[in-house]
Amino acid sequence: MPVADKKTEAPKRFTPYEAAPGEEYMNEQQLEHFRQILLGWKQELMEEVDRTVRHLQEEANNYADPADRATQEEGFSLELRTRDRERKLLKKINETLEKIDEEDYGFCEACGVEIGIRRLEARPTATLCVDCKTLAELKEKQLGG
């Protein structure tokens, strides 16, 4: 089982949304487009969790050699850290689905402007526009955190 999977990245298997000229931003069709992307991503993550549980159960051996045991434990540790990141991502996906249900999706939480369809397709759980995200990252870098 690959440990370095990319499940925490937004799903790539969807048809990009093509807005009609003059189409209202975050209309019902756009909200449904993002709902489906998020539900698909959530399903992929849940399947990965199930595979991890099975893998940990099937591969758990009590090796006599300490080096073999340490290698196995390190592999399990990496998998569990990845699953922890995915657990946090699942929480963000659920929060984002709630925002879609409340029709409060697609707008920057800091300044209120449209985040943009392409940015949301790249990161459907984004809550900041590119400018505010860049500013937040610069502040974080300056503060060393």
C-alpha positions as CSV (number, residue, x, y, z in Angstrom):
1,M,0.0,0.0,0.0
2,P,1.5,3.3,-1.0
3,V,2.1,5.6,2.0
4,A,2.7,8.8,0.0
5,D,-0.7,8.9,-1.7
6,K,-2.0,12.2,-2.8
7,K,-5.6,11.9,-1.4
8,T,-5.2,15.2,0.4
9,E,-5.1,17.0,-2.9
10,A,-8.3,18.0,-4.6
11,P,-9.7,15.4,-7.0
12,K,-8.7,15.7,-10.6
13,R,-11.5,13.6,-12.1
14,F,-14.2,16.0,-13.0
15,T,-15.3,18.1,-15.9
16,P,-14.3,21.7,-15.4
17,Y,-17.3,24.0,-15.1
18,E,-17.9,26.3,-18.1
19,A,-20.0,29.3,-17.1
20,A,-22.2,30.8,-19.7
21,P,-21.7,34.5,-20.5
22,G,-23.3,36.6,-17.8
23,E,-24.1,33.6,-15.6
24,E,-24.6,34.5,-12.0
25,Y,-21.7,33.4,-9.7
26,M,-22.5,30.5,-7.4
27,N,-25.9,29.8,-8.9
28,E,-27.6,26.5,-8.3
29,Q,-25.7,24.7,-11.1
30,Q,-22.3,25.9,-9.8
31,L,-23.2,24.9,-6.3
32,E,-24.2,21.4,-7.4
33,H,-21.0,21.1,-9.4
34,F,-18.9,21.8,-6.3
35,R,-21.2,19.6,-4.2
36,Q,-20.5,16.7,-6.5
37,I,-16.7,17.3,-6.5
38,L,-16.7,17.4,-2.7
39,L,-18.8,14.3,-2.3
40,G,-16.5,12.4,-4.8
41,W,-13.5,13.6,-2.8
42,K,-15.1,12.6,0.5
43,Q,-15.9,9.1,-1.0
44,E,-12.2,8.6,-2.1
45,L,-11.0,9.6,1.4
46,M,-13.4,7.2,3.1
47,E,-12.3,4.4,0.8
48,E,-8.7,5.1,1.6
49,V,-9.4,5.0,5.4
50,D,-11.0,1.6,4.9
51,R,-8.0,0.3,2.9
52,T,-5.7,1.6,5.7
53,V,-7.6,-0.2,8.4
54,R,-7.6,-3.5,6.4
55,H,-3.9,-3.0,5.6
56,L,-2.9,-2.4,9.3
57,Q,-4.9,-5.5,10.3
58,E,-3.5,-7.7,7.6
59,E,0.1,-6.6,7.8
60,A,0.5,-6.4,11.6
61,N,3.3,-8.9,12.3
62,N,5.3,-9.4,15.4
63,Y,8.7,-9.6,13.8
64,A,11.5,-11.1,15.9
65,D,14.1,-8.9,14.3
66,P,14.0,-5.4,15.9
67,A,15.0,-3.7,12.6
68,D,12.1,-5.4,10.8
69,R,9.7,-4.4,13.6
70,A,11.0,-0.8,13.5
71,T,10.5,-0.6,9.7
72,Q,7.0,-1.9,10.0
73,E,6.2,0.5,12.8
74,E,7.6,3.5,10.9
75,G,5.4,2.5,7.9
76,F,2.4,2.3,10.1
77,S,3.2,5.6,11.7
78,L,3.5,7.3,8.3
79,E,0.1,5.9,7.2
80,L,-1.5,7.0,10.4
81,R,-0.2,10.5,10.1
82,T,-1.5,10.6,6.5
83,R,-4.9,9.4,7.7
84,D,-4.9,12.0,10.4
85,R,-4.4,14.7,7.8
86,E,-7.2,13.1,5.8
87,R,-9.5,13.1,8.9
88,K,-8.9,16.9,9.2
89,L,-9.6,17.3,5.5
90,L,-12.9,15.3,5.8
91,K,-14.0,17.7,8.5
92,K,-13.2,20.7,6.2
93,I,-15.1,18.9,3.3
94,N,-18.1,18.5,5.6
95,E,-17.9,22.2,6.7
96,T,-17.7,23.2,3.0
97,L,-20.7,21.0,2.1
98,E,-22.7,22.8,4.9
99,K,-21.6,26.2,3.3
100,I,-22.9,25.0,-0.1
101,D,-26.2,23.9,1.5
102,E,-26.5,27.3,3.1
103,E,-25.6,29.0,-0.2
104,D,-22.7,30.7,1.5
105,Y,-19.9,29.2,-0.6
106,G,-17.4,30.6,-3.0
107,F,-16.8,34.0,-1.3
108,C,-13.6,35.0,0.6
109,E,-14.1,34.9,4.3
110,A,-11.7,37.8,4.7
111,C,-12.8,40.3,2.1
112,G,-16.0,39.0,0.6
113,V,-14.9,38.9,-3.0
114,E,-15.6,35.9,-5.3
115,I,-12.9,33.2,-4.8
116,G,-13.4,32.1,-8.4
117,I,-14.5,28.8,-10.1
118,R,-11.0,27.7,-11.2
119,R,-9.5,28.3,-7.7
120,L,-12.3,26.4,-6.1
121,E,-11.9,23.5,-8.6
122,A,-8.2,23.4,-7.7
123,R,-9.0,23.5,-3.9
124,P,-12.8,23.1,-3.3
125,T,-12.4,23.8,0.5
126,A,-10.7,27.2,-0.1
127,T,-12.1,29.9,2.1
128,L,-9.9,32.8,0.9
129,C,-9.3,34.5,-2.4
130,V,-5.8,34.4,-3.9
131,D,-4.9,37.8,-2.6
132,C,-6.0,37.2,1.0
133,K,-4.4,33.7,1.0
134,T,-1.1,35.2,-0.3
135,L,-1.3,37.9,2.4
136,A,-2.0,35.3,5.1
137,E,1.0,33.2,4.0
138,L,3.3,36.2,4.0
139,K,2.1,37.1,7.5
140,E,2.7,33.6,8.7
141,K,6.2,33.5,7.2
142,Q,7.0,36.8,8.8
143,L,5.8,35.6,12.2
144,G,7.7,32.4,11.8
145,G,4.8,30.1,12.2
